[in-house]
Amino acid sequence: MAKKKTNQVSQKVSAAKPAGTVDQPWHLQHWFLITVGALLAVILAAFGGAFGHDFVSWDDHVYVYENPMVLNPTGANFRAFATQVVSLNYHPLTMWSLWLNSALFGAEAKSFIATNVLLHWGNAALLCWLVWLLTGRQYRSVAIFTALLFAIHPLRAESVVWVSERKDVLYVFFFLAGLISYWQYLDTQRKGKLWLALLLMLLSCLSKGVAVVFPLVCMLLDYWHGRKFSAAWVLEKLPMLALSILFGLIALDVQKGGDFHGLLTLPGDKTKALSTVFGMDKKILFAGYGYMMYFVKSFLPLQLCTLYPYPTELELKGFPFLGGAIFFLATIGLAIWSMRKTRVLAFGIGWILSTVLLVLQFISVGVVIMADRYFYLPSAGLFFMLTYAVEVYVLQNKPNLRNIWWAVLGLFAAWCLWLSREQTATWKNSETLWKQVLKYYPTEDQAMESLANWYGKQNRVPEAEQMLERAVSDGCTRANVYSALANCIAIKAATAKDSSTQRSLRDRAFSLYDQSIALNPGNADTYFNRAFTALLVNPERTIADLDTAITLAPHKALQFKQMQATAYNNLKRYAEAEKILNEVIATQEKQGLRTPEEKQRYSDAYLERAVSRFNNGNRPGGLADAEKSVSIMPQNQRATGLLARMKAAMGQ
């Protein structure tokens, strides 16, 4: 009897007959519009608190607040994003959308977050419509509850309120729209719908590389539609598969720090995200654990965290990791077994696997074993599988349970809404973000480093130093921690009152810089910071360190050369300093001044050349450069002081 019931349901799904009639009540005729409006209300209730948030010190600086191409939204910068790799990702459509935010509304965080929230609303609406189609336009409750749980679940907070995850909400928008178009192709066999699905897939891939799984989900739609397998399945998807291969190769290359055979542009230091530290045995345990925990946190969304670090060797031997591998294999077995009885488990688990597989750490990327954002799209398959299975296999047979089921879902949704508001609050700023990580992982080095860096930028140097000392005492092996602590100690040395204390602190700073370089000899910023610390006490060391920094990071050569000129001035080698500054100033004028920091450096370059010229016998030239420095930045006190001293020396 059960099998007969399943076949009837499958035939209804394949037929896709509309359920609406003209004699239906108004709210049923317009249920979708009502649902979309309600989704907006609950999404704003869940995530609207983020509209007053700041950027956070995790990728947001790369994407927006320290990215001159976004802060200065010119046509040239817009075009440059077509080939630009950002944060080891090639996603020009994402960067164009951030560029547009900046162009229309400025560089404050609110417009970027609000756009993310609106895109998430669009995704919830698209999912509702897609599920309505997948149910053969029969089960409104399945479409509504799937979209509702997807919309307000606290696992969504990371994707929605983190500015850097624009790529997540944007790629899913085009992904879901593409699936709707593909389903319409299956219903109508109109080739135009298939080509539209291909176009939407392309837009999705240009938003985030993980969209390469689109053809796999289309095959799942084939299966759900009841389509018999044939060569046509594959042939019609050859353009999609070609896009998948292309964007897959691009993603692998840029994650390794490549420029895809010179076709793309790498704007910063050459780094890589792919890790080769772990063996396949560990990767299997990582993948199984992460996969299992996504299910656990979907139904018990507690202790959500921005960063879930890799386990220690001892933790890896615990049952959760072996249990995760067993759970992973068990769900695959369940999906295969269920195909003889019902399609919903195979389809739902297939959706989850195909959309999460690339981020299950079989290929180790980044520093986390799992992430809330990775389950953004996969969760849609889980909630559809749950609500559809209960509707068809429970409520159709026992309709008296419907009110109880809806009450359970309603209570769970209310709980999720409350938890989403709580999780959204953790993204208020960098301090709240990293303190939450340290709450659950008190020895996590990256959290301590990131929080300390934020303290430093807020001029809360003692707190930064305390956090970094804590990391070092815990046995941290992150090079940046030692470099950042050295910076704090160097600042203390510069403000110390007696020479003995200055020398002692400076020596410790140099020792910490040396430790940082030993851990990571390829970080140009560490050499730059050590050079800055040595500027007054050992200018020769400054020049040598900056030579190394220029070799490691030629894109920062202008800044490094400017400090070299200062070191030459300190050594009274004024002609060499002037020669460098001529080049620096000419380059600055050619590139233009896009940020306050660049304007400050431009003023300082004229100030340093004023020192070179004045002390090398060209007093009029030095005076003119000092006046130019002041005209660029009247608030530059060093320039105004130098100008006054020069005028006094010349009797003016």
N, C-alpha and C positions, 0 to 999 in steps of 0.2 A: 504493500500500500504506500509506504514512504517513497519508494522509487517512482511510482506512478505520479505522486504529488509533485515530485521534483521535476519530472519531465513536463508536466503541465506548466509549471512556473517558467521553465526554460523556454517553452514555446511562446509564452506571453512576453517574455523579455525580448525574444527575437522579433516578435511581431511589432513591438514598439507602437502600439495603438494609443492614441490620446484618450484620456479619461474624461476630459471636460465636456460638458453639455450645457446648452443655454439655460436649462432650468435649474442649474446649480445655484446655491446661495452666492451672494456677491463675494464673500471672503474666500470661497473656494475657487471662484473664477479668477480672482486676483491674488491667489495665495503666494505666488512667487514674489510679486512686488512687496507684499506685506512681509514676507520672510526676509527679503533683502533689507528692508527698512529696519526690521527687528535685529538683524545681524549687525547693522551699523551701530545700533544703540548699545548692544551688549559688548561689542568690540571697543567702543569708546569707554564704556564702563570699566572694562578690563584693562585697557592699555592707555586710556586718555591721560592718566597721571604722568605719562612720560613727556608730555608736551612742554613741561617746564624743566626737563633734564638738560644736562650739559653733554658734550662729547666725552668719551672715555678714552683712557690711555691704552687702548688695545685696538690697534689698526685704524682707529678713526683719524689719527694724525696722518697716516699714509693716504687714506681715502679723501679726507676733506681738510682738516684745519691746519695741516702743514703741507698741503699739496698746492703749489702755486698755480697749477693748471686748472684746478677747480676754483681756487680763490680769485683767480683772474680769468673769468669766463669769456675769453676772446674767441673769435672764429678760428684762429690758428691753433689754439689749444684744443678746441672741439675736434678739429681735423686730426690733430696729433694723437688723440685717443684711439683712432682707428688701428694703430699699430703698437700702442703702449701696453706694456706689461706692468700691472700694479699689484703689489703684495703677492708676487708669484702667481698671478692669475691673469689670463687674457679674457677680459669681459668688457669690451668697449661699450656695449649698450648700457651696462651698469654705470660706467664712468660718465657716459653722456647724460644719463638721468641725474647724476649728482651735479654735473656741470650746469644742467638746466635749473636745478634747485638754487644753486648759487647765483645764476644769472637773473632769475626771477625774484628771489626773496632774500638774497644776501647769504652771508656765511654763518648765521646763527644756527644752532642745532635744531631749533623747533621745526623749521620747514622740512628738514630732512627726515625727522622722526614722524611728522604728520604725513608725509608722503608714504613712508613705510606702512603706516597704519591704514591709509586708504588703499594701498595695494593689497594688503592683507584682507581688507574687506572685499575687494574685488575677487580675491582668490576664494574666499568663503562662498561668495555668490556663484562663481563659476563651478565650484565643487557641488553646490546644491543642485545646479542645473544638470551637471554631468550625472550625478547619482539618480536624478529624476529620469533621465534618459535610460540609464542602466537598468532601472526597475521596470522598463516598458511603460513609463508614465502611470504606474499603478499605485506606488506607495509614497505619498507625500511625507509621511512621518519619517521614513528612512532617509529621504533627502534632507529634511529639515534637521533631524537629530545628528546626522553625519556632519552637516555643515556647522551646526552649533558647537558640537564637541571639538571639531577642528578649530573653530574660530576663537574659542575662549580658553582653551587648555593652557595651563601655565608653561608647558614645554614650548609654547609659541613665543613667549616673551623675548627670548634671545633673538629670534629671527625678526621680530616686529619692531622692538624698541632700540636695538643696536644699529646705529647708522651704517656701520660697515657691512651689515647683512642685507643691505639693499639688494644685493645679488640674489639672495634667497627668495625674497618675496617677488622679485621681478621675474626670475626664471620660471617660478611656479605659475605666475600669471599666464605667461605664454604657453607653458606646458599644458595646463588645464584647458586653455582655449583650443590648443592643437588637438587634444584628445576629443573634445566636443566635435570639432570639425571632422576628425577621423570617424567618430561614431556616426555622424550624419552621412559620411561616405558609405559606411557599411549599410545604412538603412536605404540610401537612395541610389548607390552606385554612380553618383555624379563625380566625375574625375576632378572637377573644380574643387570639391571639398577635400580631396586627397592632396592636391597641390597647395591648398590653403594650409592644411595640416603640416606639410613640409615647410612652408614659409614660417609658420608659427614655431616649429621646432628650431629653425635657424635662429629666430629671435631669442628663443630660450637658451640656445647654446651660446649666443653672443652675450647673454646675461650671466651665465654660470656654466662652466664646463660639464658639471655633473648631469646636465640635460641630455647627454649622449645616450642615456638609457631609454629615450623616448620610443624607439622602434620596439623594444621589449614590451613596453606597456601597451603599445598598439597591438602586438600579438596576443596579449592577454585580452584585449577588447575583442579580437577575432574569436578567441575561445569562448568568451562570455556571450557573444552574439550568436553562438551556435554554428559558426562557420566551419565547414569541413576543411581540414588541412590539405593544401595543394601547393604546387610550385608557384601559383599566383601570389600566395602569402608573401613569399620571399621576393619575387620579381618586382612587385609593386612597391616594395620597401627598399629597393636598391639605392635610390637617392637618399633616403633616410640613413641607411647603413653607411653610405659614403660620407655623409655629414658626421656621423658618429665616429668613424675612423679618423677623419680629419681633425675634429676637435679633441678627440682622445689623444692623438699624437701631439697636438699642440699643448694640451694640459700636462702630459708626462714630461715634455721637453722643458716647459717653463718652470714646472715644479722642481726640476733638477737644476734650475738656474740658467737655462738656455734661452736663446732668442729665435728658435725655430728656423735654423739655417739662415739667419740674418734678416729674416722678414719682419721681425718684431723688434721693439726698442726696449732696452732695459735701462730705466732711469737712475737706479741707485746702485748700491754695493751688490756685487754678485753673491747671492746666497742660494740656498736650496731648502725645500721643505721635505723632500723625500728622505726617509731614514733607512739605513741599511744595518742598523745596530742589532735588530732582533731577528732571530731565526724563524723559520716557518712554523715550528712547533709552538712558539710563543704567539705568533701572529694568529694562529688558529684559536688559541685560548682567548686572546684579546677580542677577536671577532665574535666568538660565541658569547662572551661576557657582555660586550656592548649590545649585541642583538637582544639578549635576554633582558638586560636592564631597560631597554627602550619599552618593552612590554610592561615591565614592572612599574616604571615611572609613568606610563600612560594611565594605569589604573590606580596607582598609589603615588601621586606626584609630590613626594616629600623630599626634602634635602636636595632640591635642585641647585645646581651650582654652575658658575660660569666656566669652570675648568675642572675636568676630571683627569687627574694625572695618571700616568702609567703606574702599575703596581710594582712593589718591590719583589725581589725574588721569593721572599717568604710568603707574601700575600698571594703570589701567583700559584703557590702550591695549595691554596685553600679551596674548599669545595665550590664557592661561587664561580670560579673560572672553569673547573671541570664540568660543573653543572650547566654553565652557559653553553659549552660545546655540545653537551647532550641535548639541551633544549633546542639548539639550532638544528641539529640533525632530526630531532623528534618532530619539529614543525614541518620540515620538508617531507618526512615520512607521512605525517598526517595529511598534508596537501595531496600527495600522490594517492594515498588510500582513499581519500574522500572523493576523488574524481569518479569513482564508480557509483557514488550515491548522490552527490550534489556538487555543483560547480563553485559555490560561494567560498568554501574554505581554500580551494586551489587558487581561485582568483584573488582572494584577499591576501593570502600568504605570498602568492606570486607578486602582487603589487608591492607588498612590503619589501620582499627580498630584492626585486629588481631596482627599486628606488633607493635602497639603503646599502646595497652590496658594495658600492664603490667607496663608501666611507666607513666600512667595518674594520679598517686597519689591516686587511690582508696586504695592502700596500700602505706602509706606515707613512702618514703625512702629519706634520705638525707635532705637537707636544701633548696631545690628549688622547685617551683611549676611546672616548665617546664625547658627544656634545649634543645639547638639547636641539640645536639648530639642524643637526643631521636628520632628525626625525620629523621635520616639517611636512614634507610631502608624503613620506611613508605612513604617517599617522592617518592620513585620509583612507588608505586601504584597510587599516585596522578597524576604524570606526564604521566604515561601510560594511565590512564583514560581520561585525558584531550586530549592528542594528538590522541588517537585512536578514541574517540568520534567525534572529529572535522573531522578527515579523513573520517570516514565511514558515518556519518550522515550529514555532511555539504559539504565537498569537493567532495565526489562522486556524489552528486547531482548538485553542483555548482562549477565545476572545474575552472572557471574563477577567483575564490577567492583564489586559491592555492598560487599564488605569494604573495598576500597580507598577507595571513596567515604565510607563511614562513618568510616574512619580519618582521612581528610582533614578531615571535619567535626569529628571528635573533637579533632584537633590544633588546628584553628582555634578551637573552643570553649574549649580549655584556654588558648590564647593570649589570647583575649578575657577569660577569667576573671582572668588575671594582670593584664592592662591595666586592667580594671575596678577592681581593688584599688588600683592605682597612681592612677587618676583619682579614685577616691573619697577618697584621702588628700589631694588638693589642696583638698578642701572642709572640711578640719579647722577652719579659722578664717579670718578675713578676711585675715590676713597671708599664709597659704599660698595662698589663692585669688588675690589680686591679684599676688603675686610670680610666679605661674605665667603670668599674662597678660603681665607685663612681661618675662618670659623670652622670649616669642615676639614681643611687640610693645613694645620698650623705650621707645618715645616715646608710648605711648597715654596721653592726658591723663586719661581717666576712671579708669584703673587707678591712676595716680599720685595723683589726688585722693582716691579711695576708700581707698587704703592710708594716705595721710596723715591722713584723717579718723579712721581706726581707731587709728592711732598716737596721735592727740590724745586720743581717748576712753580710751586706756590710760595717759594721762599721760606718753607718750613724745614730748614736744613737740619736742625737738631733731631727732628722726628725722622727725617730721611736717614741720617747717620745711625740712629738707634735701630731702625729696621734693618739696615744693611749689616750692622755689627751682629745682629741676631742671626742673619742668614749665614754669615761667615762662621760664627760660633757653632752653627748646626752642621758645618762641614760642606757648605755649598761649593759646587765646582763650576758655577756659571761665571764666565769671564766678565760679563757686564756688571756683576755684583761687585767684584773687586775694583773695577774701573770707577763705578759710581761712588763707592766708598772712598776711593782715592780722591775723587772730586770734592767730596764733603770735607775730608781732612785738609785738602789744599786750600779750601775756602777758610777754614779755621786758621791755617798758617798765615794767610794773607791778612787776617784781622787780629792776630796775636800781638800783644803789646811789647814783649821783649824778644830780642833776637835769638836767645837760646830756645825759647818755646817755638818760635817760627822755624828754626832749623830742625828741631826734633820732629815737628809735625810734617814738615816738608819731606824729610827723609822717609817717614812712614808712608806718605803719599807715593813717593817714588817706588818704594818697595811693593805697594799694592798695585801700581801700574805694571810693574815687572811681572807680578803674579798673573795679572790679567792677560798680558801679552803671551806669557808662557802657555796659558790655557787656550788662547785664540790669537795667534800671531797675525791674523789677517784682518783685524778690525782697525780701520783707519782712524776712527774716532778716538780710540785709546791712545794712539800715537799723538793725535792732535791735543788731547787733554794733557798728556804728559809734557808736550811741547809748551803748552800755555803755562803750566806750573813752573817750568824751567826758564821762562822768558826773561825774568829779571836776574836770576842767579846763575844761569848757565845758558846763555844765548846760543852757543855752539851746539849744544844738545838740542835746543829748539829747532835749529836749522836742519840737523840730521834727521830728527823725528818727522819733521814736515816733509822732507824728501821722501821718506818711506810712505807717509800718508798719501802723498800725491800719486805715488806708484800704485797704491792699493785702491784709491778712490779718485780717479782722474776727473770725475764729474764735480768734485768738490775742490778742484785745484785752485780756483780763484780765491776762495776763502783761506786756504792753506798758504798760498803765496803771499797774501796780504800780511799774515802773521810773520812770515819769513822776513818781509821787509822791515817789520818792527824789530825783529831780532837783529838785523843788520844795522839798524839805527842805534840799537843798544850797544853794539860793538863799535860804533862810530865809523862804520863802513858805509858812508852816506851815498856814495856814487852807486854802489850795488843795490842799495835800498831804493834809490830813485829809479833805477832801470826797471826793477820789478814793478814798482808802483805805476810807472807809465803804462806798462802792459795791463795791469789790473784795472786802472781807471778807464782805459780805452775799451776793454772788454765789458766793463759795467755799463758804460754809456751805450755800447752797441746792443746789449741785452735788454736794457731798460730796467726800471725800478718797479717791481711788482708787489713787494711786501715791505712793511716797516723795517724788518730786519735787513733787507737789501739796501734800503735807504740809509740806515744807520752805518752799514759797512762802506757805502759810497762816501758818506761824510768823513768817516774815519780814514779812508784811503787818502783823501785830500789832506787831512790833518797830518798823516804820517809823511806824505810827500813834502808838506810844508816844513817839517822837521829836517828832512833830508836836504832840501834846497837851501834853507836858511843856514844850516850848519856847514854846508859845503860851499858857502860863499855867495850864493844866489839869494840875497836877502829880499829883493823885490819879488822874485818868484815865490819864495816861501811865504811872504806876506799875502800875496794874491791867493795862494792855495789855502791859507788859513781863513781868509775872508770867504772863499768859496765853500769851505767846510761849514762855516757858520751859516751861510745862506741856504745850504741844503737842509741843515737841521739846527735852527736857532737855539733849540734846547740842549744841544750838545755842549755840556759844560767844559769838557776837556778842550774843545775847539775854541770856545769863547775865552777861556783862560790863556791858551797859547797865543791867540791873537792879541790879547792885551799885553802879554809879556813881549811879544815881537815889536809891537808899536812902541812900547817903553824903551826897548833896546835901540830902536831906530830914532828915538827922540820925537815920536809923533804924539 
